[in-house]
């Protein structure tokens, strides 16, 4: 892993902090550069302060009929060339993701299912 001082200058700026208001509305792309959706808002774990999810809006037309789905924050990386986040999550995976129960924001069971589904360790471990 490179330290920030070893990164090229354009990557240092991308590695800095960013306001959540700047993240909201940012496009999310597939590894091939196809636009998958936009980040609607972030979910932050109250106890640890870690970002647990980026809730992404996708589908629909001009925002009508769009679905929202939380994706683990660690599944995103910022790409300065695209001006957005890139994920290895496919459109088919988004559409087949575990259904969100009404209490999904407080459901550790849902969080485990979501992180397992995307194949990464939960943020709280």
N, CA and C of each residue as an Amber inpcrd file, in Angstrom:
protein
   375
   0.8460000  -1.1760000   0.0000000   0.0000000   0.0000000   0.0000000
   0.8930000   1.2410000   0.0000000   0.5550000   2.2090000  -0.8420000
   1.3320000   3.4330000  -0.9030000   0.8780000   4.3970000   0.1760000
   1.8290000   5.1530000   0.6910000   1.4790000   6.2400000   1.5970000
   1.1140000   7.4450000   0.7620000   0.3410000   8.3620000   1.3370000
  -0.1110000   9.5190000   0.5860000   1.0590000  10.2800000  -0.0320000
   2.1930000  10.3980000   0.6680000   3.3360000  11.1330000   0.1390000
   3.9460000  10.4560000  -1.0840000   3.6740000   9.1570000  -1.2910000
   4.2080000   8.4310000  -2.4370000   3.2720000   8.4840000  -3.6400000
   2.0850000   9.0320000  -3.4720000   1.1100000   9.0700000  -4.5450000
   1.3980000  10.2250000  -5.4930000   1.0490000  10.0760000  -6.7800000
   1.1720000  11.1910000  -7.7110000   0.2990000  12.3650000  -7.2410000
   0.6490000  13.5780000  -7.6390000  -0.0400000  14.7900000  -7.1770000
  -1.5500000  14.7410000  -7.4130000  -2.0030000  14.2290000  -8.5800000
  -3.4440000  14.2030000  -8.8420000  -4.1700000  13.2180000  -7.9370000
  -3.4920000  12.1910000  -7.4700000  -4.0940000  11.2240000  -6.5520000
  -4.1310000  11.7590000  -5.1310000  -3.1960000  12.6330000  -4.7610000
  -3.1920000  13.1930000  -3.4100000  -4.4570000  14.0080000  -3.1890000
  -4.8220000  14.8210000  -4.1640000  -6.0500000  15.6140000  -4.0330000
  -7.2680000  14.6890000  -3.9090000  -7.2960000  13.6220000  -4.6810000
  -8.4350000  12.7020000  -4.6470000  -8.4900000  11.9330000  -3.3350000
  -7.3360000  11.7750000  -2.6680000  -7.2920000  10.9960000  -1.4360000
  -7.6760000  11.8300000  -0.2200000  -7.8330000  13.1520000  -0.3710000
  -8.1660000  14.0270000   0.7460000  -9.6050000  13.8730000   1.1840000
  -9.9940000  14.7080000   2.1100000 -11.3650000  14.6530000   2.5970000
 -12.3070000  15.3560000   1.6240000 -13.5570000  15.0150000   1.7470000
 -14.5840000  15.5970000   0.8930000 -15.8510000  15.7640000   1.7280000
 -16.5890000  16.7930000   1.4560000 -17.8470000  17.0310000   2.1560000
 -18.9180000  16.0740000   1.6440000 -19.7880000  15.6440000   2.5290000
 -20.8750000  14.7590000   2.1050000 -21.7770000  15.4540000   1.0820000
 -21.8780000  16.7700000   1.1520000 -22.7030000  17.4790000   0.1600000
 -22.1000000  17.3760000  -1.2290000 -20.7640000  17.2220000  -1.3150000
 -20.1190000  17.0450000  -2.6150000 -20.2790000  15.6170000  -3.1240000
 -20.4110000  14.6610000  -2.2280000 -20.5850000  13.2650000  -2.6260000
 -22.0090000  13.0420000  -3.1350000 -22.9850000  13.6360000  -2.4680000
 -24.3760000  13.4860000  -2.9030000 -24.5240000  13.9870000  -4.3310000
 -25.1130000  13.1600000  -5.1780000 -25.3080000  13.5200000  -6.5780000
 -24.1810000  13.0990000  -7.4890000 -23.0980000  12.5450000  -6.9260000
 -21.9680000  12.1060000  -7.7400000 -22.3310000  10.8250000  -8.4850000
 -21.9450000  10.7560000  -9.7420000 -22.2190000   9.5730000 -10.5580000
 -21.4110000   8.3740000 -10.0940000 -21.9820000   7.1820000 -10.3270000
 -21.3210000   5.9170000 -10.0400000 -21.2330000   5.1640000 -11.3660000
 -20.0370000   4.6350000 -11.6600000 -19.7680000   3.9800000 -12.9290000
 -19.3320000   2.5310000 -12.7340000 -19.5730000   1.7310000 -13.7620000
 -19.0430000   0.3710000 -13.8010000 -17.5570000   0.4660000 -14.1570000
 -16.8080000  -0.6350000 -14.0190000 -15.3900000  -0.5990000 -14.4060000
 -15.1840000  -0.2440000 -15.8850000 -16.2090000  -0.4600000 -16.7130000
 -16.1170000  -0.1380000 -18.1390000 -16.4820000   1.3150000 -18.4280000
 -16.8670000   2.0550000 -17.3860000 -17.2090000   3.4680000 -17.5730000
 -18.6730000   3.7260000 -17.8330000 -19.5110000   2.6910000 -17.7390000
 -20.9550000   2.8740000 -17.9220000 -21.5440000   3.4750000 -16.6470000
 -22.3860000   4.4780000 -16.7940000 -23.0200000   5.1110000 -15.6370000
 -24.0850000   4.1780000 -15.0640000 -23.9490000   3.8500000 -13.7720000
 -24.9110000   2.9790000 -13.1030000 -25.9780000   3.7710000 -12.3590000
 -25.6120000   4.9270000 -11.8360000 -26.5510000   5.7210000 -11.0480000
 -25.8230000   6.8820000 -10.4020000 -26.4420000   7.4070000  -9.3300000
 -25.8870000   8.5290000  -8.5840000 -25.9940000   8.2660000  -7.1040000
 -25.0380000   8.7810000  -6.3530000 -25.1290000   8.6780000  -4.9040000
 -26.1640000   9.6810000  -4.4250000 -27.1440000   9.1890000  -3.6830000
 -28.1870000  10.0490000  -3.1430000 -27.7650000  10.6100000  -1.7900000
 -27.2750000   9.7190000  -0.9220000 -26.8000000  10.1460000   0.3930000
 -25.9280000   9.0520000   1.0030000 -25.2730000   9.4030000   2.0900000
 -24.4030000   8.4640000   2.7950000 -25.0360000   8.0460000   4.1040000
 -24.7210000   6.8350000   4.5390000 -25.1450000   6.3280000   5.8360000
 -23.8870000   6.1700000   6.6790000 -23.8800000   6.7860000   7.8580000
 -22.7160000   6.7970000   8.7320000 -23.0450000   6.0600000  10.0180000
 -22.1590000   5.1390000  10.3980000 -22.3450000   4.4050000  11.6440000
 -22.1690000   5.3780000  12.8140000 -23.1890000   5.4890000  13.6600000
 -23.1390000   6.4580000  14.7670000 -22.0110000   6.1820000  15.7510000
 -21.7830000   4.9140000  16.0540000 -20.7950000   4.5640000  17.0770000
 -19.3550000   4.7480000  16.5910000 -19.0580000   4.2720000  15.3710000
 -17.6770000   4.3100000  14.8920000 -17.3560000   5.5460000  14.0600000
 -18.3820000   6.1590000  13.4890000 -18.1690000   7.2960000  12.6000000
 -17.7870000   6.8860000  11.1850000 -17.7310000   5.5880000  10.9160000
 -17.3820000   5.1020000   9.5760000 -18.5680000   5.2300000   8.6320000
 -18.2730000   5.4980000   7.3710000 -19.3260000   5.4780000   6.3540000
 -19.6290000   4.0130000   6.0840000 -20.8650000   3.6330000   6.2920000
 -21.2290000   2.2370000   6.0800000 -21.7660000   2.0000000   4.6770000
 -22.5630000   2.9280000   4.1610000 -23.1700000   2.7690000   2.8420000
 -23.2190000   4.0930000   2.1010000 -23.1950000   3.9760000   0.7900000
 -23.6060000   5.0640000  -0.0820000 -24.9360000   4.5920000  -0.6530000
 -25.9840000   5.3410000  -0.4460000 -27.2800000   4.9590000  -1.0030000
 -27.3140000   5.4990000  -2.4240000 -27.3720000   4.5770000  -3.3710000
 -27.3060000   4.9340000  -4.7810000 -28.6870000   4.8920000  -5.4060000
 -28.9860000   5.8980000  -6.1750000 -30.2300000   5.9680000  -6.9450000
 -29.9110000   5.4600000  -8.3460000 -30.7130000   4.5310000  -8.8460000
 -30.4790000   4.0050000 -10.1870000 -31.7890000   3.6150000 -10.8380000
 -31.7570000   3.5050000 -12.1600000 -32.9440000   3.1410000 -12.9170000
 -33.8730000   4.3310000 -13.0880000 -35.0200000   4.0770000 -13.6160000
 -35.9950000   5.1380000 -13.8330000 -35.5970000   6.0380000 -14.9880000
 -36.3810000   7.0950000 -15.1520000 -36.1300000   8.0600000 -16.2210000
 -36.2650000   9.4510000 -15.6460000 -35.2050000  10.2240000 -15.7160000
 -35.1680000  11.5780000 -15.1530000 -35.5680000  11.5880000 -13.6800000
 -35.1600000  10.5430000 -12.9700000 -35.4400000  10.4590000 -11.5390000
 -36.7860000   9.8510000 -11.2010000 -37.6570000   9.6710000 -12.1950000
 -38.9820000   9.0890000 -11.9510000 -38.8620000   7.5710000 -12.0480000
 -39.3400000   6.8980000 -11.0220000 -39.2730000   5.4430000 -10.9960000
 -37.9080000   4.9000000 -10.6120000 -37.0250000   5.7690000 -10.1590000
 -35.6850000   5.3210000  -9.7530000 -35.7760000   4.5490000  -8.4490000
 -34.8800000   3.5910000  -8.3030000 -34.7970000   2.8050000  -7.0850000
 -33.5790000   3.2800000  -6.3080000 -33.6170000   3.1290000  -5.0070000
 -32.4750000   3.4480000  -4.1640000 -31.9920000   2.1730000  -3.5180000
 -30.6720000   2.0490000  -3.4780000 -30.1120000   0.8460000  -2.8800000
 -28.8170000   1.1890000  -2.1620000 -28.6730000   0.7560000  -0.9010000
 -27.4130000   0.9890000  -0.1930000 -26.3350000   0.0290000  -0.6930000
 -25.1970000   0.5950000  -1.0360000 -24.0630000  -0.2400000  -1.4090000
 -22.9200000   0.0570000  -0.4380000 -22.1850000  -0.9710000  -0.0370000
 -21.0980000  -0.7500000   0.9120000 -20.1060000   0.2950000   0.3930000
 -19.7630000   1.2290000   1.2430000 -18.8640000   2.3170000   0.8830000
 -17.5400000   1.7930000   0.3320000 -17.0550000   0.6920000   0.8950000
 -15.7630000   0.1440000   0.4500000 -15.8260000  -0.4760000  -0.9390000
 -16.9860000  -0.5330000  -1.5470000 -17.1020000  -1.0250000  -2.9190000
 -16.9420000   0.1090000  -3.9320000 -16.6550000   1.3120000  -3.4540000
 -16.4980000   2.4690000  -4.3380000 -15.0730000   3.0050000  -4.2600000
 -14.5710000   3.4780000  -5.3770000 -13.3040000   4.2110000  -5.3840000
 -13.4900000   5.3970000  -6.3160000 -12.9170000   6.5160000  -5.9270000
 -13.0870000   7.7270000  -6.7150000 -12.1300000   7.7260000  -7.8940000
 -12.6470000   8.0530000  -9.0720000 -11.8500000   8.1250000 -10.2880000
 -11.8420000   9.5730000 -10.7600000 -10.6840000  10.2110000 -10.6920000
 -10.6040000  11.6330000 -11.0550000 -10.9040000  11.8560000 -12.5300000
 -10.5430000  10.9120000 -13.4000000 -10.7950000  11.0740000 -14.8340000
 -12.2910000  11.0690000 -15.1370000 -13.0410000  10.2350000 -14.4260000
 -14.4880000  10.1690000 -14.6350000 -15.2350000  11.2150000 -13.8110000
 -14.5880000  11.7080000 -12.7620000 -15.2710000  12.6550000 -11.8800000
 -16.3870000  11.9870000 -11.1060000 -16.2090000  10.7110000 -10.8160000
 -17.2190000   9.9560000 -10.0850000 -16.6140000   8.7150000  -9.4650000
 -17.4790000   7.9250000  -8.8590000 -17.0470000   6.7010000  -8.2000000
 -17.1970000   5.5170000  -9.1420000 -16.2570000   4.5790000  -9.0370000
 -16.2860000   3.3590000  -9.8310000 -16.4860000   2.1910000  -8.8720000
 -17.2980000   1.2390000  -9.2860000 -17.5510000   0.0430000  -8.4920000
 -17.4920000  -1.1750000  -9.3900000 -17.2180000  -2.3260000  -8.7990000
 -17.2520000  -3.5670000  -9.5680000 -18.6390000  -4.2060000  -9.5010000
 -19.5830000  -3.5410000  -8.8690000 -20.9570000  -4.0400000  -8.7810000
 -21.6340000  -3.8320000 -10.1290000 -22.2800000  -4.8730000 -10.6190000
 -22.9600000  -4.7840000 -11.9140000 -24.4110000  -4.3460000 -11.7280000
 -25.0100000  -3.9330000 -12.8200000 -26.4270000  -3.5600000 -12.8030000
 -27.2820000  -4.7540000 -12.3600000 -26.9390000  -5.9360000 -12.8460000
 -27.6780000  -7.1490000 -12.4660000 -27.5650000  -7.4070000 -10.9660000
 -26.3700000  -7.1700000 -10.3900000 -26.2140000  -7.3510000  -8.9420000
 -27.0700000  -6.3470000  -8.1760000 -27.1080000  -5.1060000  -8.6390000
 -27.9470000  -4.1050000  -7.9780000 -29.4110000  -4.5440000  -7.9790000
 -29.8540000  -5.0270000  -9.1220000 -31.2510000  -5.4390000  -9.2570000
 -31.5680000  -6.6890000  -8.4430000 -30.5650000  -7.5450000  -8.1830000
 -30.7840000  -8.7810000  -7.4400000 -30.3700000  -8.7100000  -5.9780000
 -30.0300000  -7.5200000  -5.5130000 -29.5470000  -7.3540000  -4.1310000
 -30.6300000  -7.7160000  -3.1160000 -30.2030000  -8.0570000  -1.9070000
 -31.1870000  -8.3910000  -0.8640000 -32.2070000  -7.2680000  -0.6660000
 -33.4460000  -7.6670000  -0.4950000 -34.5220000  -6.6900000  -0.2670000
 -34.2970000  -5.9790000   1.0640000 -34.5620000  -4.6920000   1.0690000
 -34.4040000  -3.9070000   2.2990000 -35.6700000  -4.0020000   3.1350000
 -35.5510000  -4.4630000   4.3710000 -36.7200000  -4.4370000   5.2580000
 -36.9800000  -2.9920000   5.6900000 -38.1320000  -2.7430000   6.2450000
 -38.4890000  -1.3900000   6.6870000 -37.4750000  -0.8380000   7.6840000
 -36.9030000  -1.7060000   8.4980000 -35.9460000  -1.2590000   9.5220000
 -34.4900000  -1.4510000   9.0860000 -34.2100000  -1.4370000   7.7930000
 -32.8820000  -1.7620000   7.2900000 -31.7860000  -0.9060000   7.9010000
 -32.0810000   0.3210000   8.2630000 -31.0590000   1.2120000   8.8260000
 -30.5800000   0.7460000  10.1960000 -31.3820000  -0.0340000  10.8920000
 -31.0210000  -0.5020000  12.2290000 -30.8850000  -2.0250000  12.2890000
 -30.8960000  -2.6870000  11.1420000 -30.8960000  -4.1450000  11.1040000
 -29.5030000  -4.6940000  10.7930000 -28.8430000  -5.2300000  11.8120000
 -27.5270000  -5.8450000  11.6160000 -27.6720000  -7.0740000  10.7170000
 -28.8140000  -7.7660000  10.7930000 -29.0570000  -8.9210000   9.9390000
 -29.0440000  -8.4970000   8.4650000 -29.7190000  -7.4050000   8.1270000
 -29.7140000  -6.9130000   6.7520000 -28.2890000  -6.5300000   6.3380000
 -27.5680000  -5.8460000   7.2360000 -26.2040000  -5.4320000   6.9100000
 -25.3230000  -6.6390000   6.5980000 -25.4350000  -7.6850000   7.3930000
 -24.6490000  -8.9060000   7.1410000 -24.9940000  -9.4870000   5.7650000
 -26.2690000  -9.5580000   5.4640000 -26.7030000 -10.0940000   4.1690000
 -26.1540000  -9.2470000   3.0250000 -26.2320000  -7.9320000   3.1630000
 -25.7640000  -7.0360000   2.0960000 -24.2630000  -7.1690000   1.8920000
 -23.4980000  -7.1490000   2.9720000 -22.0450000  -7.2690000   2.8410000
 -21.6520000  -8.6450000   2.3100000 -22.3270000  -9.7000000   2.7640000
 -22.0690000 -11.0400000   2.2240000 -22.3790000 -11.0790000   0.7270000
 -23.4950000 -10.4820000   0.3490000 -23.9210000 -10.4680000  -1.0540000
 -22.8590000  -9.8260000  -1.9400000 -22.2650000  -8.7440000  -1.4710000
 -21.2470000  -8.0480000  -2.2540000 -19.8320000  -8.5960000  -2.0370000
 -19.7110000  -9.6000000  -1.1740000 -18.4550000 -10.3090000  -1.0200000
 -17.3430000  -9.5470000  -0.3240000 -17.7010000  -8.7040000   0.6370000
 -16.6690000  -7.9980000   1.3960000 -16.9830000  -8.0980000   2.8900000
 -15.9520000  -7.9920000   3.7180000 -16.2020000  -8.0300000   5.1690000
 -16.9780000  -6.8040000   5.6050000 -17.8520000  -6.9620000   6.5830000
 -18.6170000  -5.8130000   7.0950000 -17.7100000  -4.7240000   7.6490000
 -18.1620000  -3.4960000   7.5750000 -17.3650000  -2.3610000   8.0260000
 -17.0870000  -2.3980000   9.5280000 -17.9030000  -3.0980000  10.3010000
 -17.7390000  -3.1010000  11.7480000 -16.7210000  -4.1440000  12.2180000
 -16.2040000  -4.9420000  11.3180000 -15.1860000  -5.9380000  11.7190000
 -13.7950000  -5.4000000  11.5420000
